[in-house]
Amino acid sequence: MWSYRLVAPYTFERVELPEPDLESLADQQVLLRFLAAGICGSDLPGFRGTQGRLPGDTGACAAEMDGFPAHEIVGEVLASRHPEHRPGDRVVGWASGFDGLMGQVVADGNGLASYDPALSPAQAVGLQPLACVLYALEQLPDLAGRRVAILGQGSIGLLFSYAAKASGAAQVIGVDPVDRKEVAASFGVDTLVRATSDRWVRHLDPAERPEIVIEAVGHQVATLNHAIEAAAFGGTVFYFGVPDDDSYPISMRTMLRNNLTLKSGVTLERARVLRAADDFARRHPDLLGNYITHTFGPDEVQSAFELACRPEPERVKIAVAEADR
């Protein structure tokens, strides 16, 4: 079967591997035939050659890590030791080892769920990040009638914008230095700020501070402090971005004086929230069609990741997908 390996920074090599032994599946595991994978911002440090903080990144030589880095996966079940998944089912979810860039993928069945058959595999891959966003919003106060700001309007930030507006937010503010005016309105952004988060905070009217601020940038320390500084008195900050450092210094004085709440966390109850994402997408049929803006074939993984590394105003989500059969 085909697989990809990172043999150097920014460089994939396509290789052939033996197919997995069906008898080696552990309890709760599922063997999938690759249908599609999504490229997430958390995959890019590995592509660039930095270690990052992902479960699949063991610190070993990148060339030893088959299928890395990709965790957003859609596949057809070939074999299953999980009671909810049967051969022939099409499912979406997590590639457990961040090793989704291969022809057959072994995954934890608890992180998979079936999806609307009307969706193409490329569209269905968007359900995985949507599930993460919906789970994060469950951890926040009710957004109805509130002012919500999302720092970063990449593929995750735009999903937060859409879901926040669908949840009844009075105003959704999207902050990003990339000009997102061509796509912002279709994702529920009421006020688009083309600026870095520090410049936005510097010019923010105190009377217009958002009650909820979501940091959807990640991979840096400063943006979390900008989110804390921006939040209104008694507000909540959610850190969604992936941390590349173990320790993030924040202004505890600001947290204390403004009675703020800081929340974060990984996505739990994965099968449940994948089903919730599927239901959400059925109720908002325009979402995934606008979300997946670029699709590459499995022989174009290098080009797909190179595009993902470039800030393109009209690019939202990139999928790698087999031709649907």
Backbone bond lengths (Angstrom), bond angles and torsions (degrees), N, CA, C in turn:
res aa  C-N    CA-C-N  psi(-1)  N-CA   C-N-CA  omega(-1)  CA-C   N-CA-C  phi
1 M - - - 1.462 - - 1.527 108.91 -
2 W 1.340 116.06 157.94 1.458 120.07 178.87 1.525 110.78 -79.11
3 S 1.314 115.32 152.72 1.464 122.07 174.95 1.521 107.94 -156.85
4 Y 1.312 115.40 161.97 1.467 120.37 176.02 1.517 109.90 -117.51
5 R 1.334 114.14 147.29 1.462 121.76 173.13 1.516 108.59 -132.19
6 L 1.312 115.59 141.89 1.467 120.45 171.52 1.522 108.02 -83.57
7 V 1.309 116.59 112.59 1.464 120.36 -176.90 1.521 112.20 -99.58
8 A 1.333 116.43 -11.13 1.462 123.14 177.30 1.522 106.79 -167.27
9 P 1.336 118.24 163.91 1.458 118.46 176.12 1.527 111.33 -53.60
10 Y 1.330 115.74 133.29 1.464 123.31 178.51 1.526 113.24 63.78
11 T 1.323 118.12 20.58 1.462 119.45 -174.25 1.523 111.36 -136.65
12 F 1.345 115.61 113.55 1.459 122.05 173.85 1.525 110.40 -96.04
13 E 1.308 114.87 150.04 1.463 121.98 170.04 1.516 107.76 -125.87
14 R 1.326 116.46 131.33 1.462 121.06 177.04 1.519 108.21 -89.34
15 V 1.336 115.55 129.65 1.460 121.28 -176.37 1.529 109.30 -131.53
16 E 1.313 115.94 167.46 1.455 122.24 174.95 1.522 109.19 -107.72
17 L 1.340 116.20 134.11 1.461 122.32 179.55 1.523 109.52 -126.70
18 P 1.329 117.82 156.65 1.473 119.72 172.04 1.524 109.83 -64.67
19 E 1.315 117.14 148.12 1.454 120.32 175.64 1.522 109.51 -69.50
20 P 1.326 117.65 148.52 1.469 119.88 -179.75 1.528 111.83 -60.62
21 D 1.320 115.70 147.42 1.463 122.41 177.06 1.537 108.31 -78.64
22 L 1.320 116.55 118.13 1.462 119.87 -177.69 1.523 111.92 -59.02
23 E 1.335 116.77 -31.62 1.464 120.00 -178.70 1.519 112.58 -70.79
24 S 1.332 115.74 -14.21 1.468 118.78 -177.11 1.529 112.67 -87.18
25 L 1.338 117.84 -4.13 1.465 119.76 178.99 1.527 110.32 -62.49
26 A 1.328 115.18 131.43 1.458 120.17 176.74 1.528 109.60 -85.59
27 D 1.327 115.43 168.31 1.462 120.66 177.26 1.526 110.00 -56.14
28 Q 1.325 117.41 135.88 1.468 126.23 179.90 1.535 113.21 79.27
29 Q 1.321 118.53 -4.28 1.460 119.78 -179.55 1.528 111.98 -87.36
30 V 1.341 114.44 156.20 1.462 122.70 -179.02 1.521 108.30 -133.73
31 L 1.317 116.70 139.91 1.463 121.71 174.58 1.519 107.98 -102.06
32 L 1.337 116.39 125.26 1.454 122.47 -176.16 1.526 111.35 -114.47
33 R 1.323 115.68 141.54 1.463 120.45 163.84 1.514 107.37 -84.43
34 F 1.316 116.80 127.95 1.461 122.40 -177.47 1.527 110.51 -59.24
35 L 1.327 115.37 128.44 1.459 121.53 170.45 1.524 111.35 -116.19
36 A 1.320 116.96 -40.52 1.462 120.23 -179.18 1.522 109.93 -162.79
37 A 1.320 114.82 156.79 1.466 122.17 172.60 1.515 107.62 -141.65
38 G 1.323 116.40 148.18 1.460 121.24 175.34 1.515 110.04 -104.17
39 I 1.313 115.79 149.12 1.466 120.50 175.74 1.523 107.83 -96.87
40 C 1.318 115.65 120.67 1.462 123.77 -178.45 1.523 109.15 -106.05
41 G 1.327 116.25 152.54 1.458 119.66 176.34 1.517 112.77 -57.43
42 S 1.334 117.06 -28.63 1.466 119.67 179.16 1.519 112.31 -72.40
43 D 1.353 118.22 -13.74 1.459 121.26 176.38 1.523 111.99 -81.72
44 L 1.323 117.51 -20.80 1.462 120.40 -169.05 1.533 114.63 -71.93
45 P 1.356 120.47 -34.88 1.468 117.20 175.85 1.533 112.82 -57.02
46 G 1.325 117.02 -38.97 1.460 119.20 176.91 1.513 112.01 -62.80
47 F 1.327 117.02 -41.88 1.461 121.07 178.71 1.522 110.90 -63.74
48 R 1.326 115.99 -37.52 1.468 119.74 -179.28 1.525 112.75 -75.19
49 G 1.330 116.79 -14.34 1.459 119.72 177.54 1.504 114.71 102.28
50 T 1.346 117.89 7.22 1.456 120.62 174.19 1.517 108.68 -95.55
51 Q 1.311 117.55 155.47 1.451 119.24 -172.28 1.512 112.44 -71.67
52 G 1.316 118.56 -42.50 1.461 119.52 -177.13 1.517 111.00 70.88
53 R 1.329 115.73 -172.42 1.470 121.99 -176.97 1.513 109.55 -131.87
54 L 1.313 117.81 58.15 1.450 122.16 -177.64 1.524 110.63 -110.62
55 P 1.336 117.66 149.71 1.465 119.90 -177.96 1.519 113.82 -57.06
56 G 1.319 117.48 -34.85 1.452 119.36 -177.82 1.511 114.79 -79.51
57 D 1.339 116.35 -13.22 1.462 120.23 -176.63 1.519 108.82 -89.99
58 T 1.314 115.58 97.62 1.463 120.97 -174.87 1.521 112.89 -85.21
59 G 1.339 116.40 -6.39 1.449 119.03 -175.08 1.511 112.19 90.70
60 A 1.342 117.01 -3.69 1.449 120.68 176.75 1.519 109.73 -72.84
61 C 1.319 115.71 172.07 1.452 120.96 176.63 1.523 109.09 -57.88
62 A 1.340 116.63 133.56 1.463 120.27 -176.92 1.517 111.78 -56.77
63 A 1.344 117.62 -32.68 1.460 120.41 -178.14 1.521 112.54 -66.76
64 E 1.340 118.28 -13.86 1.456 121.43 179.88 1.524 112.42 -90.00
65 M 1.318 117.54 -2.42 1.456 120.92 -170.56 1.527 109.72 -108.18
66 D 1.306 116.02 89.46 1.455 121.12 -177.06 1.531 110.86 -66.74
67 G 1.335 115.85 135.43 1.454 121.50 176.11 1.503 115.96 78.10
68 F 1.300 118.94 -0.42 1.472 123.86 -175.68 1.530 109.57 -91.27
69 P 1.354 119.60 140.28 1.454 127.95 4.17 1.541 111.27 -113.16
70 A 1.297 117.63 122.61 1.469 122.28 172.41 1.519 108.23 -161.58
71 H 1.329 116.45 127.36 1.466 119.70 -179.65 1.521 113.20 -122.19
72 E 1.336 118.26 -17.23 1.460 121.27 177.78 1.530 107.75 -86.68
73 I 1.315 117.24 113.23 1.461 120.40 -167.13 1.529 111.32 -134.72
74 V 1.321 115.35 143.30 1.465 123.15 168.44 1.518 107.07 -124.85
75 G 1.330 116.74 134.40 1.456 118.78 -178.20 1.512 112.90 -153.89
76 E 1.319 114.63 166.94 1.459 122.57 173.52 1.514 108.76 -101.30
77 V 1.308 116.89 129.38 1.464 121.28 -177.30 1.529 109.69 -68.23
78 L 1.332 115.72 123.40 1.461 122.18 174.80 1.521 111.88 -97.98
79 A 1.330 115.74 -35.73 1.465 121.56 178.96 1.523 107.90 -154.75
80 S 1.324 116.69 150.67 1.456 118.71 -173.90 1.517 111.49 -148.23
81 R 1.328 114.82 137.80 1.462 122.10 167.18 1.524 109.65 -115.70
82 H 1.336 114.86 28.43 1.464 121.17 178.51 1.521 107.65 -119.72
83 P 1.331 118.19 134.54 1.471 119.93 -173.05 1.525 114.69 -66.65
84 E 1.329 118.76 -20.49 1.463 120.48 -175.42 1.531 113.50 -94.87
85 H 1.323 117.85 -4.14 1.459 120.26 -175.56 1.525 110.00 -126.14
86 R 1.334 115.14 129.97 1.464 120.90 -178.10 1.522 109.99 -122.47
87 P 1.339 117.78 153.54 1.464 120.31 176.32 1.530 111.39 -52.15
88 G 1.323 114.84 134.95 1.458 121.33 -177.82 1.513 114.08 98.28
89 D 1.353 117.96 -20.57 1.463 120.54 177.21 1.528 109.97 -65.50
90 R 1.317 115.46 145.26 1.464 120.79 171.07 1.515 108.29 -105.28
91 V 1.333 115.97 127.84 1.458 120.92 -172.42 1.522 110.43 -133.82
92 V 1.317 114.32 159.76 1.457 122.70 176.87 1.517 108.32 -128.76
93 G 1.335 115.91 151.43 1.459 118.31 176.60 1.511 112.55 159.72
94 W 1.334 114.16 -141.18 1.458 122.18 -172.42 1.531 111.37 -103.10
95 A 1.318 116.94 131.69 1.458 121.51 163.60 1.520 106.21 -81.46
96 S 1.313 117.55 110.71 1.462 122.25 -165.62 1.522 113.51 -57.81
97 G 1.322 117.39 -35.84 1.459 120.25 -177.65 1.512 113.65 -98.66
98 F 1.346 117.51 17.65 1.466 121.03 -174.95 1.529 110.64 54.37
99 D 1.333 115.54 36.11 1.466 121.37 -173.16 1.526 111.00 -123.11
100 G 1.330 116.43 45.08 1.455 120.43 -173.07 1.505 115.86 -82.36
101 L 1.326 118.86 -3.40 1.461 121.19 -177.07 1.527 110.46 -90.90
102 M 1.325 115.88 62.38 1.460 120.41 176.96 1.528 108.74 -155.19
103 G 1.316 115.11 162.05 1.462 120.72 -172.69 1.505 114.62 -65.03
104 Q 1.344 117.71 -30.24 1.450 122.75 175.81 1.518 108.31 -135.14
105 V 1.324 115.67 134.83 1.464 121.04 -172.06 1.524 109.32 -127.20
106 V 1.329 117.02 131.26 1.457 122.26 173.26 1.524 107.88 -92.04
107 A 1.337 116.63 126.13 1.465 120.56 -176.34 1.516 110.49 -136.20
108 D 1.319 115.29 157.42 1.462 122.31 174.10 1.527 107.99 -73.31
109 G 1.316 116.93 120.35 1.454 120.68 -178.42 1.508 114.38 -62.91
110 N 1.332 117.79 -20.24 1.463 120.61 178.27 1.527 112.20 -72.66
111 G 1.316 116.63 -12.71 1.458 120.96 177.89 1.510 112.42 -107.01
112 L 1.335 117.50 25.83 1.460 122.62 -178.66 1.519 109.99 -131.58
113 A 1.328 116.10 154.72 1.462 121.32 175.19 1.521 108.88 -155.16
114 S 1.316 116.02 151.22 1.459 120.95 174.74 1.526 109.31 -70.04
115 Y 1.342 115.89 162.53 1.462 119.99 -176.85 1.517 110.14 -140.52
116 D 1.322 115.48 169.63 1.454 123.71 -179.48 1.530 109.81 -54.61
117 P 1.325 119.28 117.55 1.461 120.36 -178.23 1.523 113.55 -65.50
118 A 1.333 118.01 -13.08 1.461 120.13 176.81 1.527 111.95 -71.73
119 L 1.333 117.19 -16.42 1.463 121.31 -179.91 1.513 110.56 -82.18
120 S 1.318 116.99 140.73 1.459 120.29 168.59 1.526 108.13 -72.03
121 P 1.342 119.05 158.12 1.469 119.38 176.23 1.525 112.98 -56.10
122 A 1.333 117.36 -37.70 1.464 119.78 179.06 1.520 110.75 -62.55
123 Q 1.333 117.96 -42.10 1.461 120.34 177.24 1.527 111.11 -68.30
124 A 1.326 116.32 -41.16 1.463 120.55 -176.35 1.516 112.23 -62.01
125 V 1.328 118.27 -28.36 1.461 119.73 -178.45 1.524 110.77 -62.87
126 G 1.345 117.38 -23.27 1.456 120.13 176.92 1.518 113.85 -68.04
127 L 1.323 117.37 -14.91 1.466 119.93 179.06 1.526 111.92 -68.37
128 Q 1.333 117.59 -28.05 1.466 119.23 -179.11 1.534 111.59 -66.61
129 P 1.344 119.69 -54.00 1.471 117.18 175.80 1.517 113.22 -64.17
130 L 1.336 117.48 -32.34 1.465 119.43 176.49 1.518 110.57 -62.05
131 A 1.324 117.95 -39.84 1.463 121.14 177.14 1.524 110.97 -60.06
132 C 1.324 116.68 -41.14 1.469 120.40 179.23 1.525 110.89 -63.85
133 V 1.323 116.54 -41.72 1.464 121.12 179.75 1.529 110.67 -65.70
134 L 1.328 117.25 -44.98 1.462 119.60 -179.55 1.527 111.42 -64.05
135 Y 1.335 116.90 -37.83 1.469 119.28 177.60 1.531 110.35 -64.48
136 A 1.339 116.69 -41.34 1.470 119.63 178.54 1.518 111.04 -62.06
137 L 1.321 117.31 -41.24 1.464 119.84 -179.52 1.522 111.86 -66.48
138 E 1.328 117.47 -27.69 1.463 119.97 175.39 1.530 111.86 -63.08
139 Q 1.326 116.89 -23.89 1.468 120.90 -177.64 1.526 112.32 -84.80
140 L 1.329 117.05 -5.08 1.460 121.48 -174.91 1.520 111.44 -102.69
141 P 1.340 117.64 162.79 1.464 119.84 171.25 1.529 110.24 -60.91
142 D 1.312 115.95 160.84 1.464 121.29 177.58 1.529 109.53 -54.08
143 L 1.340 116.78 127.46 1.454 120.87 -176.88 1.528 112.90 -82.40
144 A 1.302 118.22 -12.96 1.460 121.47 -175.06 1.530 111.05 -56.44
145 G 1.329 115.60 125.07 1.450 121.44 177.26 1.510 114.76 78.89
146 R 1.322 118.06 3.12 1.466 120.81 -176.53 1.531 111.58 -101.81
147 R 1.333 114.48 159.07 1.459 121.37 173.26 1.527 107.43 -89.91
148 V 1.338 116.52 124.97 1.464 121.84 -175.46 1.524 109.07 -123.88
149 A 1.323 116.85 128.54 1.467 121.87 176.41 1.507 109.62 -113.82
150 I 1.319 116.54 137.16 1.461 122.30 177.19 1.513 108.41 -119.98
151 L 1.326 116.43 115.55 1.462 121.40 176.60 1.521 108.34 -83.04
152 G 1.315 116.05 117.88 1.458 122.17 -175.84 1.520 109.84 98.54
153 Q 1.320 115.82 121.62 1.458 121.11 178.67 1.519 109.78 -120.32
154 G 1.334 114.29 43.28 1.447 120.46 170.07 1.516 109.53 -80.33
155 S 1.318 116.78 -158.80 1.466 119.91 -174.43 1.528 112.31 -64.18
156 I 1.336 118.26 -33.12 1.468 120.62 177.24 1.525 110.49 -79.78
157 G 1.324 117.68 -45.26 1.455 120.57 -178.59 1.519 112.68 -59.87
158 L 1.335 117.13 -38.48 1.466 119.57 178.55 1.525 111.26 -68.35
159 L 1.330 117.99 -35.31 1.465 119.44 174.44 1.526 110.89 -63.78
160 F 1.334 116.77 -41.65 1.462 119.68 176.03 1.528 110.41 -60.05
161 S 1.334 116.81 -42.03 1.460 119.96 179.73 1.523 110.53 -60.44
162 Y 1.326 116.43 -47.00 1.462 120.88 -178.24 1.525 110.67 -62.64
163 A 1.328 115.96 -48.17 1.462 119.93 -176.65 1.528 111.22 -67.61
164 A 1.337 117.31 -35.54 1.464 120.22 178.00 1.526 110.88 -64.10
165 K 1.332 116.08 -43.48 1.463 119.43 178.80 1.529 110.35 -65.54
166 A 1.331 116.59 -40.71 1.463 119.97 178.13 1.516 111.72 -65.09
167 S 1.342 117.12 -23.46 1.463 121.63 178.90 1.519 112.62 -85.94
168 G 1.327 117.24 1.44 1.458 120.39 175.27 1.505 115.92 96.88
169 A 1.334 118.04 14.33 1.463 119.52 177.68 1.521 110.02 -57.01
170 A 1.339 116.48 137.26 1.457 120.61 -179.56 1.519 111.44 -70.30
171 Q 1.327 116.31 -36.64 1.460 121.18 178.58 1.523 108.77 -145.73
172 V 1.313 116.33 130.31 1.462 122.34 174.99 1.525 107.84 -110.55
173 I 1.331 115.35 120.45 1.465 122.15 -178.56 1.528 107.54 -108.80
174 G 1.311 117.25 122.05 1.456 121.92 177.77 1.511 110.04 -107.51
175 V 1.335 117.18 127.22 1.466 122.08 -176.89 1.519 108.86 -118.54
176 D 1.329 116.80 122.79 1.459 120.72 179.98 1.524 108.26 -163.85
177 P 1.336 118.18 139.04 1.469 119.30 176.68 1.524 113.29 -72.29
178 V 1.337 117.60 -16.78 1.464 121.25 176.14 1.529 108.21 -82.14
179 D 1.318 116.78 137.48 1.456 121.32 -177.60 1.526 109.89 -74.53
180 R 1.336 116.75 104.68 1.465 122.02 -176.83 1.527 113.01 -103.20
181 K 1.331 117.98 20.31 1.466 119.69 -173.50 1.520 112.89 -62.23
182 E 1.321 119.33 -26.24 1.458 120.99 -178.26 1.524 112.82 -75.65
183 V 1.313 117.30 -20.40 1.468 120.08 -177.02 1.518 113.41 -118.71
184 A 1.329 118.03 -16.64 1.470 121.36 -170.79 1.524 112.65 -59.32
185 A 1.327 117.28 -45.70 1.466 119.71 -174.56 1.520 111.48 -62.50
186 S 1.334 118.24 -36.97 1.464 120.50 -178.68 1.522 111.98 -72.14
187 F 1.346 117.77 -9.87 1.459 121.59 176.05 1.529 111.93 -110.01
188 G 1.327 117.07 18.07 1.454 120.29 171.65 1.510 116.19 83.02
189 V 1.333 118.04 10.79 1.463 120.30 -179.61 1.525 109.02 -76.58
190 D 1.326 116.14 122.22 1.463 121.13 177.54 1.520 111.60 -85.04
191 T 1.326 116.12 -42.86 1.459 121.60 -178.32 1.520 108.38 -126.40
192 L 1.320 116.71 113.98 1.457 121.59 179.81 1.519 108.88 -100.18
193 V 1.319 116.21 123.91 1.462 122.17 179.15 1.520 108.01 -110.94
194 R 1.318 115.82 113.03 1.464 119.36 176.77 1.525 108.16 -90.03
195 A 1.313 115.41 93.20 1.467 121.50 -177.21 1.517 108.62 -169.45
196 T 1.308 115.99 160.01 1.457 119.77 169.16 1.523 107.96 -71.79
197 S 1.319 116.71 158.12 1.464 120.04 -174.74 1.524 112.34 -64.18
198 D 1.339 118.30 -31.85 1.467 119.20 179.47 1.529 111.14 -67.83
199 R 1.328 117.26 -39.22 1.468 119.62 178.72 1.528 110.70 -69.20
200 W 1.328 116.41 -37.79 1.465 119.37 177.74 1.527 110.28 -61.41
201 V 1.322 117.40 -48.57 1.464 120.85 -178.46 1.525 110.80 -62.07
202 R 1.324 116.58 -38.68 1.459 120.90 -177.15 1.529 111.76 -61.30
203 H 1.332 116.09 -32.04 1.466 119.81 -176.68 1.533 112.50 -106.99
204 L 1.315 118.20 11.87 1.449 121.90 -176.24 1.526 110.76 -76.61
205 D 1.325 116.14 125.88 1.463 121.74 176.39 1.531 108.30 -67.36
206 P 1.338 118.48 127.01 1.473 120.22 -179.59 1.521 113.45 -54.46
207 A 1.335 116.96 -30.94 1.461 120.10 -179.27 1.521 112.38 -74.34
208 E 1.322 117.12 -11.40 1.459 121.29 -176.99 1.524 112.79 -111.72
209 R 1.315 116.30 17.02 1.462 118.72 -179.84 1.530 110.34 -66.44
210 P 1.320 117.92 136.03 1.467 120.58 -178.31 1.524 112.08 -76.21
211 E 1.332 114.91 146.14 1.467 119.90 176.68 1.523 111.84 -73.50
212 I 1.335 115.84 -28.36 1.463 121.67 179.26 1.519 107.94 -125.11
213 V 1.337 116.56 129.08 1.466 121.02 174.64 1.525 108.22 -125.76
214 I 1.330 115.76 127.65 1.466 121.41 -179.40 1.522 108.43 -113.23
215 E 1.309 116.07 120.97 1.466 121.01 176.55 1.519 107.60 -89.57
216 A 1.331 116.47 107.14 1.465 121.97 -176.79 1.520 110.90 -116.50
217 V 1.329 116.14 27.90 1.470 121.44 179.91 1.518 110.23 -97.95
218 G 1.332 115.76 -61.59 1.457 120.80 178.99 1.509 113.63 74.35
219 H 1.336 114.67 176.17 1.466 123.67 173.53 1.532 113.90 65.60
220 Q 1.336 117.09 15.60 1.454 120.17 177.47 1.522 108.49 -159.61
221 V 1.321 115.80 159.09 1.457 120.97 -175.29 1.520 112.00 -86.38
222 A 1.322 117.67 -40.40 1.462 121.55 -166.34 1.522 113.19 -61.62
223 T 1.333 118.10 -37.93 1.456 119.80 -172.51 1.525 113.06 -65.33
224 L 1.325 118.16 -28.99 1.458 119.53 176.32 1.522 110.22 -65.21
225 N 1.309 117.83 -41.74 1.468 119.91 177.37 1.522 111.56 -65.78
226 H 1.318 117.46 -34.13 1.467 119.29 176.66 1.528 110.22 -64.69
227 A 1.335 116.56 -38.95 1.465 119.95 177.59 1.522 111.01 -63.23
228 I 1.321 116.82 -42.43 1.467 121.34 179.07 1.527 110.71 -64.25
229 E 1.309 115.85 -42.27 1.467 120.34 -179.40 1.530 111.28 -65.75
230 A 1.334 116.87 -32.19 1.465 120.72 -175.36 1.516 113.51 -78.87
231 A 1.324 118.12 -25.37 1.468 120.89 -170.44 1.523 112.55 -66.83
232 A 1.325 115.62 142.16 1.461 121.55 177.04 1.525 110.57 -69.51
233 F 1.321 116.37 162.28 1.458 121.54 177.84 1.535 109.71 -55.88
234 G 1.330 115.59 130.93 1.454 120.82 -178.77 1.521 114.10 77.75
235 G 1.324 116.93 8.94 1.448 121.27 -175.21 1.525 113.76 -80.94
236 T 1.336 114.64 178.72 1.461 122.28 -178.50 1.522 109.21 -126.47
237 V 1.325 115.49 135.62 1.463 122.57 175.27 1.517 108.08 -114.25
238 F 1.327 116.10 129.99 1.463 120.16 175.39 1.515 108.54 -113.85
239 Y 1.340 115.48 123.14 1.459 120.75 176.41 1.523 108.60 -95.19
240 F 1.321 116.04 107.61 1.457 121.74 -179.80 1.525 111.76 -100.60
241 G 1.313 117.51 -28.72 1.460 120.75 -174.88 1.520 112.53 -60.86
242 V 1.325 115.62 156.39 1.467 121.46 -179.12 1.526 109.59 -79.23
243 P 1.346 118.30 125.40 1.464 120.04 178.47 1.527 111.19 -82.20
244 D 1.319 116.12 130.52 1.463 120.43 175.49 1.517 111.94 -93.99
245 D 1.336 117.29 -7.00 1.459 122.00 178.40 1.527 108.96 -122.63
246 D 1.331 115.97 150.60 1.455 120.18 -179.85 1.524 112.20 -70.33
247 S 1.326 116.99 -35.59 1.463 121.08 -174.07 1.520 110.32 -120.53
248 Y 1.354 115.71 131.43 1.462 121.98 177.78 1.525 108.57 -119.06
249 P 1.326 118.62 112.09 1.465 119.50 176.54 1.523 110.15 -72.56
250 I 1.313 116.61 129.79 1.460 121.10 178.42 1.523 109.27 -128.79
251 S 1.323 116.07 163.21 1.460 120.97 179.79 1.526 109.52 -82.65
252 M 1.330 115.94 98.23 1.455 119.54 177.18 1.526 111.28 -68.98
253 R 1.322 117.09 -27.23 1.467 119.46 176.91 1.528 110.04 -62.44
254 T 1.353 116.24 -43.37 1.467 119.64 177.97 1.523 110.57 -65.51
255 M 1.329 116.57 -42.49 1.462 120.15 178.02 1.523 110.87 -57.88
256 L 1.318 115.71 -45.58 1.467 121.30 -176.27 1.520 111.79 -69.44
257 R 1.330 116.70 -52.94 1.468 120.92 -174.76 1.522 112.47 -64.61
258 N 1.333 116.22 -28.30 1.472 119.36 -177.74 1.524 113.05 -102.19
259 N 1.341 116.37 8.43 1.471 120.15 177.15 1.539 111.92 51.52
260 L 1.312 115.93 48.97 1.462 120.55 -175.00 1.526 111.47 -91.35
261 T 1.312 115.56 157.25 1.459 123.52 172.97 1.527 107.97 -117.16
262 L 1.324 116.32 129.82 1.466 122.10 177.00 1.519 108.61 -112.45
263 K 1.332 116.68 125.68 1.449 121.48 -179.14 1.526 109.67 -128.27
264 S 1.338 114.99 156.44 1.454 121.40 174.77 1.520 107.10 -162.64
265 G 1.313 116.98 -173.68 1.456 119.31 175.83 1.511 112.61 142.35
266 V 1.331 115.19 159.55 1.461 121.60 177.50 1.527 109.36 -86.60
267 T 1.323 115.58 166.26 1.459 121.39 -178.41 1.518 110.81 -80.06
268 L 1.318 116.34 122.35 1.459 122.71 176.54 1.535 108.81 -107.65
269 E 1.330 116.31 176.08 1.469 121.58 178.77 1.534 110.33 49.48
270 R 1.317 115.21 52.23 1.457 120.42 -167.26 1.526 113.66 -62.90
271 A 1.311 117.99 -43.74 1.464 119.26 179.87 1.526 110.50 -61.63
272 R 1.330 116.58 -41.18 1.470 119.65 179.92 1.515 111.55 -61.92
273 V 1.343 116.83 -46.49 1.466 117.88 -175.55 1.532 111.24 -75.23
274 L 1.326 118.10 -25.25 1.468 119.21 171.77 1.523 110.67 -64.39
275 R 1.333 116.21 -41.17 1.470 119.08 176.28 1.537 110.71 -65.54
276 A 1.334 116.36 -37.12 1.468 119.74 176.98 1.521 110.70 -64.53
277 A 1.331 116.86 -38.26 1.464 120.87 177.83 1.522 110.89 -65.36
278 D 1.329 116.55 -40.84 1.462 120.54 177.95 1.525 110.09 -62.07
279 D 1.329 117.19 -42.90 1.454 121.37 178.05 1.528 111.18 -64.20
280 F 1.334 116.42 -42.31 1.468 121.29 178.86 1.526 109.92 -60.54
281 A 1.336 116.95 -44.58 1.462 120.75 -179.25 1.527 111.99 -65.35
282 R 1.322 116.69 -34.93 1.472 119.37 176.51 1.532 110.63 -64.95
283 R 1.343 116.02 -36.06 1.470 119.70 -179.52 1.530 112.18 -79.69
284 H 1.341 116.56 -15.39 1.469 121.93 179.59 1.529 108.12 -129.25
285 P 1.329 117.92 71.66 1.466 121.45 -170.17 1.525 114.74 -65.94
286 D 1.330 117.92 -12.71 1.464 119.61 177.77 1.530 112.38 -81.80
287 L 1.317 118.15 -17.27 1.462 121.43 -167.79 1.520 113.14 -62.65
288 L 1.321 118.35 -59.93 1.466 120.27 -171.07 1.525 112.27 -68.48
289 G 1.333 116.85 -30.03 1.455 119.09 176.13 1.522 112.26 -63.90
290 N 1.335 117.02 -35.99 1.462 121.31 175.88 1.527 112.22 -78.81
291 Y 1.328 115.24 -26.56 1.471 120.47 -173.23 1.526 112.11 -75.87
292 I 1.322 117.40 -47.74 1.469 120.69 -178.98 1.518 107.78 -84.09
293 T 1.312 116.77 100.81 1.463 121.08 -175.63 1.522 113.32 -97.54
294 H 1.331 117.87 -20.67 1.464 120.97 -178.09 1.526 109.47 -140.01
295 T 1.320 115.83 132.67 1.464 121.46 177.66 1.520 109.55 -128.27
296 F 1.326 115.82 129.89 1.462 123.17 179.02 1.523 109.15 -117.95
297 G 1.314 116.54 153.05 1.455 120.91 174.29 1.512 111.87 -80.12
298 P 1.343 118.09 166.03 1.467 121.01 179.91 1.525 113.87 -62.04
299 D 1.312 117.28 -17.66 1.462 119.69 175.88 1.528 112.10 -87.97
300 E 1.345 117.28 4.20 1.459 121.90 -176.77 1.529 112.31 -121.69
301 V 1.319 116.97 26.02 1.465 121.11 -177.10 1.522 111.38 -59.64
302 Q 1.308 117.50 -41.57 1.466 120.66 179.46 1.530 110.70 -57.31
303 S 1.312 116.85 -49.05 1.472 120.78 -179.76 1.524 111.47 -64.20
304 A 1.338 116.74 -37.59 1.461 120.40 -179.61 1.527 110.71 -62.09
305 F 1.330 117.07 -45.89 1.467 120.30 -179.57 1.521 111.64 -70.25
306 E 1.312 118.08 -34.86 1.461 119.62 177.13 1.517 110.84 -63.09
307 L 1.341 117.22 -41.19 1.456 119.82 176.71 1.525 110.77 -65.02
308 A 1.322 117.08 -39.21 1.466 120.68 -179.14 1.525 112.09 -61.70
309 C 1.311 117.45 -25.59 1.470 121.53 -178.88 1.523 113.12 -83.13
310 R 1.335 116.62 -10.80 1.465 120.09 -178.02 1.524 110.49 -102.86
311 P 1.321 118.55 131.96 1.473 119.68 176.19 1.518 110.78 -73.52
312 E 1.306 116.57 106.95 1.456 122.35 178.88 1.530 107.83 -114.51
313 P 1.331 118.81 122.87 1.474 120.60 -173.07 1.521 115.09 -54.98
314 E 1.336 118.58 -35.59 1.455 119.98 -175.28 1.530 112.67 -100.90
315 R 1.318 117.53 4.25 1.469 120.24 175.30 1.514 109.16 -86.53
316 V 1.322 116.03 130.87 1.460 119.77 174.94 1.528 108.45 -114.18
317 K 1.319 117.65 -80.55 1.467 120.62 -175.77 1.515 110.10 -117.57
318 I 1.322 115.65 136.96 1.458 122.78 177.93 1.510 109.29 -107.69
319 A 1.328 115.69 131.23 1.466 121.82 175.45 1.521 109.47 -117.79
320 V 1.321 114.61 147.33 1.464 122.26 168.26 1.529 105.47 -110.20
321 A 1.330 117.07 123.35 1.457 118.38 -171.90 1.523 111.20 -144.65
322 E 1.337 114.19 142.90 1.458 120.85 168.37 1.529 108.67 -69.64
323 A 1.334 116.37 153.13 1.455 119.30 170.57 1.525 108.20 -60.92
324 D 1.337 116.74 128.88 1.461 120.51 -174.46 1.523 110.69 -66.00
325 R 1.352 114.57 140.37 1.465 118.86 179.76 1.524 109.46 -127.92
